[in-house]
Structure formats: C-alpha cells, structure tokens
Amino acid sequence: MSGIATVTATPDQLFEGYTVGSGGKAACTGCQRTVRDGDPVGIYAHQTSDAARWDIARLFCVDCRETAIQHPTTGATEVVLHARLGVTSDAATQSARLTLRDIETMQLSPPEDGGEL
C-alpha cells in the first residue's frame, strides 16, 4: 500500500481530546479571559484543501463563542464547535494537558462554499 490512507471522521471525533492552551489554561481570543478545566468554550478551526492538518485558529469563552461561520472561505473546510475543557493526564509521563471534550459541531463549511480571501 502506498501513499496516505483516507480516514473519514466527524469534526466531533477529530477534535475530541485535542490539546489547547498551556499550563492548564487558555485565553479567549475575543476578550482574553482565562478559561480552564470544566469551562465551556467555542472553537473555530480550518483546514485548507492542500493541508493534512487542521488548525484551531480561535478559541472563545462561553460569552464570546459563535454558532456560525461568518464568512466562509473557498478552498478551506471550516468548522465552528462548542466544547468543554477537560484535563487529560498521562500516568507514565506524569503530565497533564488541557483538552477539548463533549464536542458539538455548530456549523461546517466545505471548501466549495464561500468567497476568496
């Protein structure tokens, strides 16, 4: 088998357990408020058609989070998610990370939608 295998997954599956922030906290992109374990958050993420990885471009506190993609971009898959922050720990390395949990997809925009940047 050559090349990279294609895997199909929902945004909820892709981002469950995704690490955000550092030191057990993250900052809201909108108001700079600190968010921590247990806090509800909003996420805006995108993946360009030529990229293998997703990029979380914005993380919002519960007061700033959005439910829709304001201006879809042609050539990028974009998603708005609502989630809760949780701590995932690794006993072998004695480390812990702030991660996304209980993800709900609010809107998904495929690469064919939207306008040019």
Summary of the structure (lengths in Angstrom):
residues: 117
radius of gyration: 15.2
end to end distance: 37.1
largest distance: 48.1
contacts: 316
relative contact order: 0.26
helix: 4%
strand: 48%
